[in-house]
């Protein structure tokens, strides 16, 4: 039997996890010398490549000095905490990556806490030591302080450290001495990460991840805890509620490099993919057929935010998408629930409206973006924070917010956060920048990023993580400016846009198709205004010199999906189709909106 090491790579966003995995793959000669592989090999989905972040955890296996090392690359965002939590169950040790300049960040704390609670051995990798003004020794101290703060055990505090630059393909035990490869890190893994503990007893495997193949159907992935698995073997599938389903394994795959290869049996302690089981969920146990015993299931953090998903009923529905009915949307959301543990789904009184709960705006917007690319059309309501009641006291989620920004704009930013019920915890200079830490309600974060970027000319870097539920902090002022709403259906005429420029900023380009009730811009005043931008210029035979000069229009504001979700008010939807994002009023007809407003006041 070959020795096995299972490691997960954890870190804050953008500290170099996926780049490090790339270099390990190259070092272990997984590719031919003439093979073109590109960067960020594991981030193979379009969304991940565009955003430059890891969303789904990936498994790869390499062989180094005759030892098989299973590597799990994890997401850094706290919004995908459910993903991190699950996969750490498969590891025996973690590589904690920390940027040599930034040091431990909010998500570093989040993912490290999960690893320490699971009693995993950390190896600290201080990455990006080639950066200017970096302070590896100070960062090393702050990692130790953080672990101490998170109640790490003595053996965890005695962690080995390696320094280097994943981008430049070197690691070393001394950051001043550059080496020529990442082998010091891999040697450290062999030395310090324990081999899986093999217990005596019959078969047990916790399903911690899912995959899907159009040929074989759903695939269960996990680590074999004890016993053996062989292809064709009869097993019992123990569900979360304790019920048992007799099943048969058709095929077993092991991870080999970037692919999976078919094998006859699996040794305990190794990660494998099981094909042929039906009706399983993440957190179920594959157990012995004769004497089944279950493993403790995976507990996941509760969601903190909800959004309303509904069918697209705008005048332009069905023009771009393939899946437009409520049945399509419901089936897709139920399918997502199977592998997205941190998500919840609730039905409403209406058959075409669904409330989806998640960990944050990013978590749910990734789902919406994926659905949109698959050809779905849907409408999304304003993100709502989940409130709880504890002994008659209204509780809301509180997050720890860290903002890295230029020193000269820090006053403006502190004021913005304080308006949103944020409470300042610390402020520390780092070169010519400031790191400000706050405690702020989750409600206050919605829509904050855009304002921050505007106030700091795009310089601010914002990170946040959920801390706790605490008493409700009162109302937060929302968007001040009202909306400009289209009066007519038709083309946006440049002449009309020009005449209405002083009324506000527009979101639609000239000659773009619009419909009645669509939000086409932001008003300069507080109230909503209905405008007609489909009017053309009436031609007369009397012309004044210079009156027909070309109009100069300000470029329209184009929102990304997250920005649109954070921008809308309670009475607005974001219409999401494969090629378009539109903002609209829930009630398209102006008279209906006025009627509802009157009724609301009367009540």
Residue, then its C-alpha position, 0 to 999 in steps of 0.5 A: x500500500x502506498x503512503x497517502x497524505x490528504x491536504x487542503x489549501x486554505x487562505x483569504x481571497x487572492x493570496x495565491x491558493x490556485x497558483x500554488x496548486x498549479x506549481x505543485x502539479x508542474x513540479x510533480x511532472x503531471x504534464x508533458x514538457x511540450x503541453x500548454x496548460x495555461x494559468x490557474x489550471x483548476x479554475x476551469x469554469x468560466x465564472x471562476x476565470x472571469x472573476x479570478x476566484x475559486x467557487x467550487x473546491x477541486x481535488x487533484x492527486x500528485x505523487x511525490x517521492x512515492x507518496x500520494x498527496x491528495x490536494x484539495x483547493x478551496x474557495x477563499x470567500x466566506x460566502x462559500x464557507x459551506x464548500x470549505x467546511x465540507x471538504x476539510x472533513x476529507x483532509x488530515x492537514x492544511x496549508x495555510x497561505x498568507x500574503x507576506x504583505x497583507x498578513x492574516x485577513x478576515x477570511x484567513x480567520x474564518x477558514x483557519x477557525x474551521x481547520x482548528x476546530x476539526x483538529x487539523x495540523x496547519x503548515x503555514x506558507x507565507x506567500x508573495x515574499x517578492x512583494x515590495x515592503x513585505x514583512x514576512x517575520x511580522x506576518x509569521x508573528x501575527x499568524x501565531x497570535x491569530x491561532x492562539x486567539x482561535x484556541x489552537x492546541x499546543x501541537x497546532x501552535x508548533x507549526x512549521x513555516x515555509x516562505x516563497x513565491x508561488x508565482x515565481x515557483x519557489x519555496x524555502x525555509x528562509x525567505x531571504x534564500x531563494x530556491x529553484x522549486x516548491x520541493x521544500x514545501x512538499x518535503x514539509x508536507x511529507x514530514x508534518x502532515x499525518x497519514x490518515x488514521x485507519x480504524x478497525x471495523x467495517x466500511x464507512x465513508x462520509x459523502x462530502x462532495x458531489x459531481x455529475x457526469x452525463x454518462x454515469x449520473x451523480x457521483x459521490x466523493x469522500x474519504x474512505x474512513x475504514x473498511x474497504x470499497x470494491x466495485x460491484x459491492x453491496x452497501x447501505x446508504x445511511x441518510x441524515x435522518x438515520x434511514x437506510x437504503x440498500x445500494x450497489x456500487x457500480x464503479x470506483x474511481x481514484x484521483x490521479x493528477x487532474x483526472x479520475x481513473x477506474x480501480x477495483x478497490x480503495x484502501x482506507x484513508x484515500x479519497x475516491x469517487x463512487x458511481x452507481x448510488x442513487x438518491x444520496x445527499x452530502x452528509x450521508x454515509x456509505x456503510x457496510x451492508x450487513x452491519x451499517x454504522x453511520x458517521x457524524x454528518x456535516x454541520x453547516x453555518x446557517x444562511x444570513x440572506x434571502x432573495x425572492x426568485x420569480x418567473x420573468x413576466x416582463x414584456x420581453x419575456x421568452x425572447x432570449x431564454x430557453x427555460x422560462x416557466x416556474x417548473x423550470x426554475x423550481x427544478x433547477x433550484x432543487x438540483x442546486x440544493x443537492x450540492x450547495x449545502x449552505x443554501x435553503x429554498x422555501x416556497x411561497x403562497x404563489x406557485x411562481x415565487x420562491x425564496x432562496x436563502x444563502x450566505x451573502x449577495x455573492x453566494x446567491x449571485x453566482x447561482x443566478x449568473x450560472x442559471x443565466x448562462x444555462x439559458x434561464x430567465x428569471x426576476x430577482x427581488x431585493x436581497x433581505x437579511x434574515x432576522x431572528x427573535x430571541x426571548x422577544x428581542x429582534x436579532x440580526x446578523x453582524x459582520x466583521x468588515x475590513x477596508x483597506x484604503x488610501x489614508x487621505x480618504x479614510x475620514x469619508x469612508x468611516x463616515x459612510x460606514x457609521x451611517x450604516x450603523x457600523x462600529x469602528x474596532x481598529x485602525x492601523x496604517x500599512x505603508x501609505x494605506x489604512x486598514x480599518x476594521x468595523x462591526x456592521x450589520x449585514x444590512x449595512x453591507x448591501x450596496x456599500x461596495x459601490x459607494x466605497x469604490x466611488x468615494x475612493x476612486x476605485x482604491x478600496x478593498x473590502x472584505x467581510x465575514x459573518x460573526x454573530x447574531x446580535x440585537x437589531x440596530x435600528x433603521x439604515x438609510x437606503x438609497x436617497x435618489x429616486x428612479x427614472x421610469x420609462x413611460x412608453x415601450x420603444x427605442x431609446x431616442x438620443x434626442x430625448x436622452x439629450x433633453x433629459x440629461x439634467x434629470x439624472x443618470x441613465x442606465x440605457x444606451x441610445x437605440x436600446x429597446x425599453x418597455x413601460x415601467x422599466x427603470x431606465x435611470x437614477x433621478x437627481x431627486x428623491x422621488x421616482x419620475x416617469x419620463x418618455x425617452x422614445x420621443x423623436x424630434x419633430x421636423x419643421x422646415x424652419x431651421x436655425x443654424x447650429x440646432x442640429x449639431x450632434x448630441x453629446x450623451x454621457x455613457x450609460x451606467x452598466x451594472x454587474x449582477x451584484x451591483x444591480x441586486x444591491x441597487x434596487x429598492x423594495x418595489x423593484x426587480x432585477x430582470x435576468x436573461x441570458x444576454x440582458x440585465x434590466x431593472x424594473x418596477x414590480x408594478x409596471x403600470x404607473x396608475x397601479x403604482x399610485x393606487x398601491x401607494x394611496x392604499x399603503x398610506x391609507x392603511 
